[in-house]
């Protein structure tokens, strides 16, 4: 394997591989009854996630277990802190995306009314 240098080829490859990865995650979850969560960031920085049951529930469960483990050990691990930061960033990006979609719907609806 090697790095895809072309931005358009990279975006196409990401899209195809994301679809396959999410399909495989769904198969794993449905066949085995496992809880599966996948988080990806596109080359442009856009977040994508798949979760069975839901990505939020899986992250919350993961963090709860990690917090319990931390209570028994001394201090936070660097990996846990990085994961917690990513979770917060994903929440912020999802909130921004929801606001952007809402503004689009409001503006789109307003244009239809005024025409």
Number of C-alpha atoms within 10 A of each C-alpha: 3 4 6 11 8 9 11 10 11 15 15 12 13 16 13 11 12 20 12 12 14 19 13 12 19 21 14 15 17 13 8 9 12 14 17 20 20 16 15 14 13 13 11 8 9 12 16 14 15 19 19 19 15 14 17 16 14 17 18 13 12 13 16 12 12 14 14 10 12 14 11 8 10 8 8 13 11 9 9 15 11 11 14 14 12 13 17 12 13 19 14 12 15 15 12 12 14 12 12 12 12 12 12 12 12 11 12 11 11 11 10 8 8 6 5
